[in-house]
Amino acid sequence: MKRYYIVYKGRVQGVGFRWKLMMLADQLNVTGFARNLDNGDVEVEVQGEDVDAFFKGTFSQDHWIRIDDYAIKEIPVVEYEKNFSVRY
């Protein structure tokens, strides 16, 4: 199992990006969260067996969402996390 911390830059706020991530996480049975940052970016922590598929899925075609750049790093797994949520 892996856990990633990801920051997405681009047109990622106000376009349903966090909700898309939550649905993708549900499909792949991964846990974590997505949260808007004050600078317009979105930060994500995601963990599970399919985190690589989750990451690749975030780039699936969507005419509202535009990812211009991202930063990703592996971080320690959070034990007993049960779901993926959208945080405020």
DABELLIN-V981100 format. One record per helix or strand of 2 or more residues. SS is the DSSP state (alpha for helix, beta for strand). FROM is the first residue (numbers start at 1). LEN is the number of residues. If there is no record, write none. Layout:
# DABELLIN-V981100
ss=[SS	SS]
from=[FROM	FROM]
len=[LEN	LEN]
This chain:
# DABELLIN-V981100
ss=[beta	alpha	beta	beta	alpha	beta	beta]
from=[2	17	31	42	51	66	84]
len=[10	12	6	7	7	10	4]
